[in-house]
Amino acid sequence: MIQAIWDRRSVRRYLDRPVSREQIEAVLRAGTLAPSAKNRQPWQFVVVTGPSKEELLQAMERGLARERAEPLLPESARFLQGAAYTAEILRQAPAVILVLCPLGLELDRPLTPEERVYEICNAQSVGAAMENMSLAATEAGLGSLWICDTYFAYPELREWLGLEGALFGALALGYADEMPPARPRKRVEDITVWRT
């Protein structure tokens, strides 16, 4: 089995050490090699570093403040502390790769069954790209954190990005300042049904 699969961890603490553009491009290239439904390749990457990262964090903080006062996602209020913690992780990481789906539909729009299937296909395709990037980062000696959270729906982030499409995920990237132990996994025998 590929060693990076075994070695990959969700890193939440990073060293204050820059990641080179070449390293980031190699991670992005790995993302573009992912399989996608009907080869639509429904992804667009926004690499955020330096002063732009502070702008991203300010947009997130504006969204968190608004969400506390006037929730767009009232049932997700219990996750606001986690979203604030994620912002602190992003503050440490030298680079953040935002992953958008230009084919993604608005969150508040009712979906037809066909549109729902397309959204599922797009989400799986973007997930494959993010997994490739996470494994490529591990292979390159970098730490990463695959982030998918409710604040991706915040209009403050979409406004800051100024791009069409839905924000599907983010990948924090940098040199790890921790090596967390592997988390327990479900046993294959417990989650697999064989039909022969």
PyMOL commands that place a pseudoatom at each C-alpha (Angstrom):
pseudoatom trace, name=CA, resn=MET, resi=1, chain=A, elem=C, hetatm=0, pos=[0.000, 0.000, 0.000]
pseudoatom trace, name=CA, resn=ILE, resi=2, chain=A, elem=C, hetatm=0, pos=[1.133, 3.565, -0.620]
pseudoatom trace, name=CA, resn=GLN, resi=3, chain=A, elem=C, hetatm=0, pos=[3.126, 4.747, 2.413]
pseudoatom trace, name=CA, resn=ALA, resi=4, chain=A, elem=C, hetatm=0, pos=[1.626, 8.254, 2.304]
pseudoatom trace, name=CA, resn=ILE, resi=5, chain=A, elem=C, hetatm=0, pos=[-1.809, 6.748, 3.043]
pseudoatom trace, name=CA, resn=TRP, resi=6, chain=A, elem=C, hetatm=0, pos=[-0.456, 5.298, 6.285]
pseudoatom trace, name=CA, resn=ASP, resi=7, chain=A, elem=C, hetatm=0, pos=[1.580, 8.390, 7.181]
pseudoatom trace, name=CA, resn=ARG, resi=8, chain=A, elem=C, hetatm=0, pos=[-1.001, 11.109, 6.464]
pseudoatom trace, name=CA, resn=ARG, resi=9, chain=A, elem=C, hetatm=0, pos=[-2.290, 12.933, 9.533]
pseudoatom trace, name=CA, resn=SER, resi=10, chain=A, elem=C, hetatm=0, pos=[-4.594, 15.885, 10.145]
pseudoatom trace, name=CA, resn=VAL, resi=11, chain=A, elem=C, hetatm=0, pos=[-2.085, 18.526, 11.244]
pseudoatom trace, name=CA, resn=ARG, resi=12, chain=A, elem=C, hetatm=0, pos=[-3.345, 21.413, 13.347]
pseudoatom trace, name=CA, resn=ARG, resi=13, chain=A, elem=C, hetatm=0, pos=[-0.023, 23.019, 14.369]
pseudoatom trace, name=CA, resn=TYR, resi=14, chain=A, elem=C, hetatm=0, pos=[2.523, 24.365, 11.897]
pseudoatom trace, name=CA, resn=LEU, resi=15, chain=A, elem=C, hetatm=0, pos=[6.070, 25.657, 12.053]
pseudoatom trace, name=CA, resn=ASP, resi=16, chain=A, elem=C, hetatm=0, pos=[6.745, 29.259, 11.083]
pseudoatom trace, name=CA, resn=ARG, resi=17, chain=A, elem=C, hetatm=0, pos=[8.524, 28.128, 7.927]
pseudoatom trace, name=CA, resn=PRO, resi=18, chain=A, elem=C, hetatm=0, pos=[7.421, 29.067, 4.414]
pseudoatom trace, name=CA, resn=VAL, resi=19, chain=A, elem=C, hetatm=0, pos=[6.357, 26.547, 1.816]
pseudoatom trace, name=CA, resn=SER, resi=20, chain=A, elem=C, hetatm=0, pos=[7.789, 27.188, -1.640]
pseudoatom trace, name=CA, resn=ARG, resi=21, chain=A, elem=C, hetatm=0, pos=[5.670, 27.956, -4.672]
pseudoatom trace, name=CA, resn=GLU, resi=22, chain=A, elem=C, hetatm=0, pos=[7.110, 24.816, -6.311]
pseudoatom trace, name=CA, resn=GLN, resi=23, chain=A, elem=C, hetatm=0, pos=[5.921, 22.668, -3.399]
pseudoatom trace, name=CA, resn=ILE, resi=24, chain=A, elem=C, hetatm=0, pos=[2.438, 24.182, -3.565]
pseudoatom trace, name=CA, resn=GLU, resi=25, chain=A, elem=C, hetatm=0, pos=[2.304, 23.694, -7.343]
pseudoatom trace, name=CA, resn=ALA, resi=26, chain=A, elem=C, hetatm=0, pos=[3.268, 20.022, -6.932]
pseudoatom trace, name=CA, resn=VAL, resi=27, chain=A, elem=C, hetatm=0, pos=[0.408, 19.572, -4.455]
pseudoatom trace, name=CA, resn=LEU, resi=28, chain=A, elem=C, hetatm=0, pos=[-1.993, 21.331, -6.844]
pseudoatom trace, name=CA, resn=ARG, resi=29, chain=A, elem=C, hetatm=0, pos=[-0.819, 19.167, -9.750]
pseudoatom trace, name=CA, resn=ALA, resi=30, chain=A, elem=C, hetatm=0, pos=[-1.645, 16.077, -7.710]
pseudoatom trace, name=CA, resn=GLY, resi=31, chain=A, elem=C, hetatm=0, pos=[-5.139, 17.491, -7.192]
pseudoatom trace, name=CA, resn=THR, resi=32, chain=A, elem=C, hetatm=0, pos=[-5.657, 17.922, -10.926]
pseudoatom trace, name=CA, resn=LEU, resi=33, chain=A, elem=C, hetatm=0, pos=[-4.813, 14.250, -11.497]
pseudoatom trace, name=CA, resn=ALA, resi=34, chain=A, elem=C, hetatm=0, pos=[-7.799, 13.064, -9.450]
pseudoatom trace, name=CA, resn=PRO, resi=35, chain=A, elem=C, hetatm=0, pos=[-10.618, 11.198, -11.153]
pseudoatom trace, name=CA, resn=SER, resi=36, chain=A, elem=C, hetatm=0, pos=[-13.813, 13.164, -11.672]
pseudoatom trace, name=CA, resn=ALA, resi=37, chain=A, elem=C, hetatm=0, pos=[-17.334, 12.312, -12.735]
pseudoatom trace, name=CA, resn=LYS, resi=38, chain=A, elem=C, hetatm=0, pos=[-17.634, 12.540, -16.544]
pseudoatom trace, name=CA, resn=ASN, resi=39, chain=A, elem=C, hetatm=0, pos=[-14.150, 14.112, -16.469]
pseudoatom trace, name=CA, resn=ARG, resi=40, chain=A, elem=C, hetatm=0, pos=[-15.765, 17.456, -15.566]
pseudoatom trace, name=CA, resn=GLN, resi=41, chain=A, elem=C, hetatm=0, pos=[-12.817, 18.322, -13.294]
pseudoatom trace, name=CA, resn=PRO, resi=42, chain=A, elem=C, hetatm=0, pos=[-15.118, 20.569, -11.231]
pseudoatom trace, name=CA, resn=TRP, resi=43, chain=A, elem=C, hetatm=0, pos=[-12.433, 22.313, -9.237]
pseudoatom trace, name=CA, resn=GLN, resi=44, chain=A, elem=C, hetatm=0, pos=[-10.708, 25.625, -9.026]
pseudoatom trace, name=CA, resn=PHE, resi=45, chain=A, elem=C, hetatm=0, pos=[-7.924, 26.360, -6.562]
pseudoatom trace, name=CA, resn=VAL, resi=46, chain=A, elem=C, hetatm=0, pos=[-7.203, 29.632, -4.782]
pseudoatom trace, name=CA, resn=VAL, resi=47, chain=A, elem=C, hetatm=0, pos=[-3.827, 29.648, -3.022]
pseudoatom trace, name=CA, resn=VAL, resi=48, chain=A, elem=C, hetatm=0, pos=[-3.775, 32.076, -0.111]
pseudoatom trace, name=CA, resn=THR, resi=49, chain=A, elem=C, hetatm=0, pos=[-0.491, 33.140, 1.509]
pseudoatom trace, name=CA, resn=GLY, resi=50, chain=A, elem=C, hetatm=0, pos=[1.059, 36.234, 3.042]
pseudoatom trace, name=CA, resn=PRO, resi=51, chain=A, elem=C, hetatm=0, pos=[-1.113, 39.329, 3.565]
pseudoatom trace, name=CA, resn=SER, resi=52, chain=A, elem=C, hetatm=0, pos=[-3.998, 37.746, 1.625]
pseudoatom trace, name=CA, resn=LYS, resi=53, chain=A, elem=C, hetatm=0, pos=[-4.282, 35.101, 4.328]
pseudoatom trace, name=CA, resn=GLU, resi=54, chain=A, elem=C, hetatm=0, pos=[-5.049, 37.827, 6.865]
pseudoatom trace, name=CA, resn=GLU, resi=55, chain=A, elem=C, hetatm=0, pos=[-7.806, 39.109, 4.554]
pseudoatom trace, name=CA, resn=LEU, resi=56, chain=A, elem=C, hetatm=0, pos=[-9.243, 35.572, 4.367]
pseudoatom trace, name=CA, resn=LEU, resi=57, chain=A, elem=C, hetatm=0, pos=[-9.198, 35.303, 8.159]
pseudoatom trace, name=CA, resn=GLN, resi=58, chain=A, elem=C, hetatm=0, pos=[-10.888, 38.693, 8.529]
pseudoatom trace, name=CA, resn=ALA, resi=59, chain=A, elem=C, hetatm=0, pos=[-13.656, 37.546, 6.161]
pseudoatom trace, name=CA, resn=MET, resi=60, chain=A, elem=C, hetatm=0, pos=[-14.076, 34.393, 8.237]
pseudoatom trace, name=CA, resn=GLU, resi=61, chain=A, elem=C, hetatm=0, pos=[-14.215, 36.434, 11.456]
pseudoatom trace, name=CA, resn=ARG, resi=62, chain=A, elem=C, hetatm=0, pos=[-16.847, 38.756, 9.961]
pseudoatom trace, name=CA, resn=GLY, resi=63, chain=A, elem=C, hetatm=0, pos=[-18.869, 35.687, 9.017]
pseudoatom trace, name=CA, resn=LEU, resi=64, chain=A, elem=C, hetatm=0, pos=[-18.513, 34.197, 12.490]
pseudoatom trace, name=CA, resn=ALA, resi=65, chain=A, elem=C, hetatm=0, pos=[-19.613, 37.465, 14.127]
pseudoatom trace, name=CA, resn=ARG, resi=66, chain=A, elem=C, hetatm=0, pos=[-22.633, 37.738, 11.832]
pseudoatom trace, name=CA, resn=GLU, resi=67, chain=A, elem=C, hetatm=0, pos=[-23.462, 34.059, 12.361]
pseudoatom trace, name=CA, resn=ARG, resi=68, chain=A, elem=C, hetatm=0, pos=[-23.492, 34.566, 16.143]
pseudoatom trace, name=CA, resn=ALA, resi=69, chain=A, elem=C, hetatm=0, pos=[-25.899, 37.519, 15.770]
pseudoatom trace, name=CA, resn=GLU, resi=70, chain=A, elem=C, hetatm=0, pos=[-28.000, 36.465, 12.751]
pseudoatom trace, name=CA, resn=PRO, resi=71, chain=A, elem=C, hetatm=0, pos=[-27.433, 32.807, 11.902]
pseudoatom trace, name=CA, resn=LEU, resi=72, chain=A, elem=C, hetatm=0, pos=[-27.625, 31.792, 8.293]
pseudoatom trace, name=CA, resn=LEU, resi=73, chain=A, elem=C, hetatm=0, pos=[-27.227, 28.220, 9.554]
pseudoatom trace, name=CA, resn=PRO, resi=74, chain=A, elem=C, hetatm=0, pos=[-29.045, 28.179, 12.921]
pseudoatom trace, name=CA, resn=GLU, resi=75, chain=A, elem=C, hetatm=0, pos=[-28.730, 24.419, 13.406]
pseudoatom trace, name=CA, resn=SER, resi=76, chain=A, elem=C, hetatm=0, pos=[-24.938, 24.718, 13.127]
pseudoatom trace, name=CA, resn=ALA, resi=77, chain=A, elem=C, hetatm=0, pos=[-24.572, 27.176, 16.012]
pseudoatom trace, name=CA, resn=ARG, resi=78, chain=A, elem=C, hetatm=0, pos=[-22.999, 24.436, 18.127]
pseudoatom trace, name=CA, resn=PHE, resi=79, chain=A, elem=C, hetatm=0, pos=[-20.089, 24.312, 15.662]
pseudoatom trace, name=CA, resn=LEU, resi=80, chain=A, elem=C, hetatm=0, pos=[-19.150, 28.009, 15.879]
pseudoatom trace, name=CA, resn=GLN, resi=81, chain=A, elem=C, hetatm=0, pos=[-16.413, 27.383, 18.442]
pseudoatom trace, name=CA, resn=GLY, resi=82, chain=A, elem=C, hetatm=0, pos=[-14.927, 24.756, 16.110]
pseudoatom trace, name=CA, resn=ALA, resi=83, chain=A, elem=C, hetatm=0, pos=[-15.021, 27.228, 13.230]
pseudoatom trace, name=CA, resn=ALA, resi=84, chain=A, elem=C, hetatm=0, pos=[-13.153, 29.779, 15.354]
pseudoatom trace, name=CA, resn=TYR, resi=85, chain=A, elem=C, hetatm=0, pos=[-10.554, 27.106, 16.175]
pseudoatom trace, name=CA, resn=THR, resi=86, chain=A, elem=C, hetatm=0, pos=[-10.177, 26.319, 12.472]
pseudoatom trace, name=CA, resn=ALA, resi=87, chain=A, elem=C, hetatm=0, pos=[-9.455, 30.006, 11.816]
pseudoatom trace, name=CA, resn=GLU, resi=88, chain=A, elem=C, hetatm=0, pos=[-6.609, 29.808, 14.342]
pseudoatom trace, name=CA, resn=ILE, resi=89, chain=A, elem=C, hetatm=0, pos=[-5.203, 26.761, 12.565]
pseudoatom trace, name=CA, resn=LEU, resi=90, chain=A, elem=C, hetatm=0, pos=[-5.343, 28.622, 9.241]
pseudoatom trace, name=CA, resn=ARG, resi=91, chain=A, elem=C, hetatm=0, pos=[-3.565, 31.558, 10.864]
pseudoatom trace, name=CA, resn=GLN, resi=92, chain=A, elem=C, hetatm=0, pos=[-0.587, 29.272, 11.635]
pseudoatom trace, name=CA, resn=ALA, resi=93, chain=A, elem=C, hetatm=0, pos=[-0.424, 27.483, 8.294]
pseudoatom trace, name=CA, resn=PRO, resi=94, chain=A, elem=C, hetatm=0, pos=[1.923, 29.176, 5.798]
pseudoatom trace, name=CA, resn=ALA, resi=95, chain=A, elem=C, hetatm=0, pos=[-0.428, 28.370, 2.908]
pseudoatom trace, name=CA, resn=VAL, resi=96, chain=A, elem=C, hetatm=0, pos=[-4.125, 27.684, 2.497]
pseudoatom trace, name=CA, resn=ILE, resi=97, chain=A, elem=C, hetatm=0, pos=[-5.573, 26.173, -0.655]
pseudoatom trace, name=CA, resn=LEU, resi=98, chain=A, elem=C, hetatm=0, pos=[-9.261, 26.968, -1.079]
pseudoatom trace, name=CA, resn=VAL, resi=99, chain=A, elem=C, hetatm=0, pos=[-11.056, 24.513, -3.338]
pseudoatom trace, name=CA, resn=LEU, resi=100, chain=A, elem=C, hetatm=0, pos=[-14.050, 25.845, -5.224]
pseudoatom trace, name=CA, resn=CYS, resi=101, chain=A, elem=C, hetatm=0, pos=[-16.491, 24.044, -7.453]
pseudoatom trace, name=CA, resn=PRO, resi=102, chain=A, elem=C, hetatm=0, pos=[-17.437, 26.426, -10.285]
pseudoatom trace, name=CA, resn=LEU, resi=103, chain=A, elem=C, hetatm=0, pos=[-20.301, 24.033, -11.124]
pseudoatom trace, name=CA, resn=GLY, resi=104, chain=A, elem=C, hetatm=0, pos=[-21.654, 24.127, -7.544]
pseudoatom trace, name=CA, resn=LEU, resi=105, chain=A, elem=C, hetatm=0, pos=[-25.168, 25.390, -6.929]
pseudoatom trace, name=CA, resn=GLU, resi=106, chain=A, elem=C, hetatm=0, pos=[-26.395, 27.908, -4.358]
pseudoatom trace, name=CA, resn=LEU, resi=107, chain=A, elem=C, hetatm=0, pos=[-27.004, 26.413, -0.922]
pseudoatom trace, name=CA, resn=ASP, resi=108, chain=A, elem=C, hetatm=0, pos=[-30.507, 27.804, -0.483]
pseudoatom trace, name=CA, resn=ARG, resi=109, chain=A, elem=C, hetatm=0, pos=[-31.752, 26.592, -3.844]
pseudoatom trace, name=CA, resn=PRO, resi=110, chain=A, elem=C, hetatm=0, pos=[-34.088, 23.579, -3.926]
pseudoatom trace, name=CA, resn=LEU, resi=111, chain=A, elem=C, hetatm=0, pos=[-32.534, 20.889, -6.102]
pseudoatom trace, name=CA, resn=THR, resi=112, chain=A, elem=C, hetatm=0, pos=[-34.153, 18.645, -8.637]
pseudoatom trace, name=CA, resn=PRO, resi=113, chain=A, elem=C, hetatm=0, pos=[-33.160, 14.968, -8.337]
pseudoatom trace, name=CA, resn=GLU, resi=114, chain=A, elem=C, hetatm=0, pos=[-30.835, 15.399, -11.319]
pseudoatom trace, name=CA, resn=GLU, resi=115, chain=A, elem=C, hetatm=0, pos=[-29.153, 18.472, -9.790]
pseudoatom trace, name=CA, resn=ARG, resi=116, chain=A, elem=C, hetatm=0, pos=[-28.720, 16.601, -6.500]
pseudoatom trace, name=CA, resn=VAL, resi=117, chain=A, elem=C, hetatm=0, pos=[-26.931, 13.775, -8.332]
pseudoatom trace, name=CA, resn=TYR, resi=118, chain=A, elem=C, hetatm=0, pos=[-24.663, 16.304, -10.052]
pseudoatom trace, name=CA, resn=GLU, resi=119, chain=A, elem=C, hetatm=0, pos=[-23.838, 17.919, -6.682]
pseudoatom trace, name=CA, resn=ILE, resi=120, chain=A, elem=C, hetatm=0, pos=[-22.976, 14.493, -5.251]
pseudoatom trace, name=CA, resn=CYS, resi=121, chain=A, elem=C, hetatm=0, pos=[-20.751, 13.759, -8.259]
pseudoatom trace, name=CA, resn=ASN, resi=122, chain=A, elem=C, hetatm=0, pos=[-19.060, 17.154, -7.948]
pseudoatom trace, name=CA, resn=ALA, resi=123, chain=A, elem=C, hetatm=0, pos=[-18.499, 16.682, -4.212]
pseudoatom trace, name=CA, resn=GLN, resi=124, chain=A, elem=C, hetatm=0, pos=[-16.953, 13.256, -4.787]
pseudoatom trace, name=CA, resn=SER, resi=125, chain=A, elem=C, hetatm=0, pos=[-14.721, 14.630, -7.537]
pseudoatom trace, name=CA, resn=VAL, resi=126, chain=A, elem=C, hetatm=0, pos=[-13.520, 17.540, -5.390]
pseudoatom trace, name=CA, resn=GLY, resi=127, chain=A, elem=C, hetatm=0, pos=[-12.989, 15.104, -2.509]
pseudoatom trace, name=CA, resn=ALA, resi=128, chain=A, elem=C, hetatm=0, pos=[-10.761, 12.975, -4.721]
pseudoatom trace, name=CA, resn=ALA, resi=129, chain=A, elem=C, hetatm=0, pos=[-8.721, 16.056, -5.659]
pseudoatom trace, name=CA, resn=MET, resi=130, chain=A, elem=C, hetatm=0, pos=[-8.353, 17.024, -2.002]
pseudoatom trace, name=CA, resn=GLU, resi=131, chain=A, elem=C, hetatm=0, pos=[-7.271, 13.506, -1.043]
pseudoatom trace, name=CA, resn=ASN, resi=132, chain=A, elem=C, hetatm=0, pos=[-4.643, 13.554, -3.802]
pseudoatom trace, name=CA, resn=MET, resi=133, chain=A, elem=C, hetatm=0, pos=[-3.367, 16.913, -2.542]
pseudoatom trace, name=CA, resn=SER, resi=134, chain=A, elem=C, hetatm=0, pos=[-3.269, 15.719, 1.053]
pseudoatom trace, name=CA, resn=LEU, resi=135, chain=A, elem=C, hetatm=0, pos=[-1.293, 12.600, 0.100]
pseudoatom trace, name=CA, resn=ALA, resi=136, chain=A, elem=C, hetatm=0, pos=[1.062, 14.605, -2.131]
pseudoatom trace, name=CA, resn=ALA, resi=137, chain=A, elem=C, hetatm=0, pos=[1.723, 16.967, 0.783]
pseudoatom trace, name=CA, resn=THR, resi=138, chain=A, elem=C, hetatm=0, pos=[2.546, 14.011, 3.027]
pseudoatom trace, name=CA, resn=GLU, resi=139, chain=A, elem=C, hetatm=0, pos=[4.854, 12.546, 0.389]
pseudoatom trace, name=CA, resn=ALA, resi=140, chain=A, elem=C, hetatm=0, pos=[6.654, 15.916, 0.168]
pseudoatom trace, name=CA, resn=GLY, resi=141, chain=A, elem=C, hetatm=0, pos=[7.213, 16.041, 3.938]
pseudoatom trace, name=CA, resn=LEU, resi=142, chain=A, elem=C, hetatm=0, pos=[4.499, 18.634, 4.545]
pseudoatom trace, name=CA, resn=GLY, resi=143, chain=A, elem=C, hetatm=0, pos=[1.599, 18.568, 6.952]
pseudoatom trace, name=CA, resn=SER, resi=144, chain=A, elem=C, hetatm=0, pos=[-1.931, 19.328, 5.878]
pseudoatom trace, name=CA, resn=LEU, resi=145, chain=A, elem=C, hetatm=0, pos=[-5.440, 19.614, 7.236]
pseudoatom trace, name=CA, resn=TRP, resi=146, chain=A, elem=C, hetatm=0, pos=[-8.402, 18.905, 5.010]
pseudoatom trace, name=CA, resn=ILE, resi=147, chain=A, elem=C, hetatm=0, pos=[-11.109, 21.326, 6.118]
pseudoatom trace, name=CA, resn=CYS, resi=148, chain=A, elem=C, hetatm=0, pos=[-14.787, 21.130, 5.334]
pseudoatom trace, name=CA, resn=ASP, resi=149, chain=A, elem=C, hetatm=0, pos=[-16.959, 23.279, 7.556]
pseudoatom trace, name=CA, resn=THR, resi=150, chain=A, elem=C, hetatm=0, pos=[-20.196, 25.225, 7.743]
pseudoatom trace, name=CA, resn=TYR, resi=151, chain=A, elem=C, hetatm=0, pos=[-18.494, 28.606, 7.343]
pseudoatom trace, name=CA, resn=PHE, resi=152, chain=A, elem=C, hetatm=0, pos=[-17.888, 27.811, 3.681]
pseudoatom trace, name=CA, resn=ALA, resi=153, chain=A, elem=C, hetatm=0, pos=[-21.497, 28.930, 3.258]
pseudoatom trace, name=CA, resn=TYR, resi=154, chain=A, elem=C, hetatm=0, pos=[-20.822, 32.366, 4.755]
pseudoatom trace, name=CA, resn=PRO, resi=155, chain=A, elem=C, hetatm=0, pos=[-21.493, 35.148, 2.241]
pseudoatom trace, name=CA, resn=GLU, resi=156, chain=A, elem=C, hetatm=0, pos=[-18.537, 37.061, 3.717]
pseudoatom trace, name=CA, resn=LEU, resi=157, chain=A, elem=C, hetatm=0, pos=[-16.133, 34.418, 2.349]
pseudoatom trace, name=CA, resn=ARG, resi=158, chain=A, elem=C, hetatm=0, pos=[-17.829, 34.275, -1.038]
pseudoatom trace, name=CA, resn=GLU, resi=159, chain=A, elem=C, hetatm=0, pos=[-17.717, 38.074, -1.232]
pseudoatom trace, name=CA, resn=TRP, resi=160, chain=A, elem=C, hetatm=0, pos=[-14.013, 38.136, -0.358]
pseudoatom trace, name=CA, resn=LEU, resi=161, chain=A, elem=C, hetatm=0, pos=[-13.245, 35.483, -2.963]
pseudoatom trace, name=CA, resn=GLY, resi=162, chain=A, elem=C, hetatm=0, pos=[-15.218, 37.298, -5.652]
pseudoatom trace, name=CA, resn=LEU, resi=163, chain=A, elem=C, hetatm=0, pos=[-15.458, 34.114, -7.727]
pseudoatom trace, name=CA, resn=GLU, resi=164, chain=A, elem=C, hetatm=0, pos=[-18.369, 32.120, -9.065]
pseudoatom trace, name=CA, resn=GLY, resi=165, chain=A, elem=C, hetatm=0, pos=[-19.102, 28.704, -7.657]
pseudoatom trace, name=CA, resn=ALA, resi=166, chain=A, elem=C, hetatm=0, pos=[-19.309, 27.037, -4.280]
pseudoatom trace, name=CA, resn=LEU, resi=167, chain=A, elem=C, hetatm=0, pos=[-16.499, 26.778, -1.764]
pseudoatom trace, name=CA, resn=PHE, resi=168, chain=A, elem=C, hetatm=0, pos=[-16.218, 23.030, -1.173]
pseudoatom trace, name=CA, resn=GLY, resi=169, chain=A, elem=C, hetatm=0, pos=[-13.119, 22.761, 0.995]
pseudoatom trace, name=CA, resn=ALA, resi=170, chain=A, elem=C, hetatm=0, pos=[-9.772, 24.068, 2.118]
pseudoatom trace, name=CA, resn=LEU, resi=171, chain=A, elem=C, hetatm=0, pos=[-6.378, 22.531, 2.688]
pseudoatom trace, name=CA, resn=ALA, resi=172, chain=A, elem=C, hetatm=0, pos=[-4.074, 24.058, 5.286]
pseudoatom trace, name=CA, resn=LEU, resi=173, chain=A, elem=C, hetatm=0, pos=[-0.499, 23.388, 4.236]
pseudoatom trace, name=CA, resn=GLY, resi=174, chain=A, elem=C, hetatm=0, pos=[2.861, 23.741, 5.923]
pseudoatom trace, name=CA, resn=TYR, resi=175, chain=A, elem=C, hetatm=0, pos=[5.611, 22.046, 7.878]
pseudoatom trace, name=CA, resn=ALA, resi=176, chain=A, elem=C, hetatm=0, pos=[4.067, 20.160, 10.781]
pseudoatom trace, name=CA, resn=ASP, resi=177, chain=A, elem=C, hetatm=0, pos=[4.810, 21.195, 14.339]
pseudoatom trace, name=CA, resn=GLU, resi=178, chain=A, elem=C, hetatm=0, pos=[3.162, 18.009, 15.595]
pseudoatom trace, name=CA, resn=MET, resi=179, chain=A, elem=C, hetatm=0, pos=[2.721, 14.408, 14.587]
pseudoatom trace, name=CA, resn=PRO, resi=180, chain=A, elem=C, hetatm=0, pos=[-0.591, 13.297, 16.002]
pseudoatom trace, name=CA, resn=PRO, resi=181, chain=A, elem=C, hetatm=0, pos=[-1.129, 9.579, 16.449]
pseudoatom trace, name=CA, resn=ALA, resi=182, chain=A, elem=C, hetatm=0, pos=[-3.329, 7.789, 13.968]
pseudoatom trace, name=CA, resn=ARG, resi=183, chain=A, elem=C, hetatm=0, pos=[-6.982, 7.945, 14.953]
pseudoatom trace, name=CA, resn=PRO, resi=184, chain=A, elem=C, hetatm=0, pos=[-8.869, 4.689, 15.384]
pseudoatom trace, name=CA, resn=ARG, resi=185, chain=A, elem=C, hetatm=0, pos=[-10.549, 3.424, 12.246]
pseudoatom trace, name=CA, resn=LYS, resi=186, chain=A, elem=C, hetatm=0, pos=[-13.520, 1.171, 11.762]
pseudoatom trace, name=CA, resn=ARG, resi=187, chain=A, elem=C, hetatm=0, pos=[-12.584, -2.388, 10.947]
pseudoatom trace, name=CA, resn=VAL, resi=188, chain=A, elem=C, hetatm=0, pos=[-13.167, -3.459, 7.357]
pseudoatom trace, name=CA, resn=GLU, resi=189, chain=A, elem=C, hetatm=0, pos=[-15.073, -6.514, 8.626]
pseudoatom trace, name=CA, resn=ASP, resi=190, chain=A, elem=C, hetatm=0, pos=[-17.532, -4.290, 10.516]
pseudoatom trace, name=CA, resn=ILE, resi=191, chain=A, elem=C, hetatm=0, pos=[-18.410, -1.973, 7.636]
pseudoatom trace, name=CA, resn=THR, resi=192, chain=A, elem=C, hetatm=0, pos=[-18.380, -4.302, 4.645]
pseudoatom trace, name=CA, resn=VAL, resi=193, chain=A, elem=C, hetatm=0, pos=[-21.249, -6.341, 3.256]
pseudoatom trace, name=CA, resn=TRP, resi=194, chain=A, elem=C, hetatm=0, pos=[-20.256, -9.022, 0.764]
pseudoatom trace, name=CA, resn=ARG, resi=195, chain=A, elem=C, hetatm=0, pos=[-22.780, -10.132, -1.839]
pseudoatom trace, name=CA, resn=THR, resi=196, chain=A, elem=C, hetatm=0, pos=[-21.506, -12.972, -3.933]
for i in range(1, 196): cmd.bond("trace and resi %d" % i, "trace and resi %d" % (i + 1))
show_as sticks, trace
zoom trace
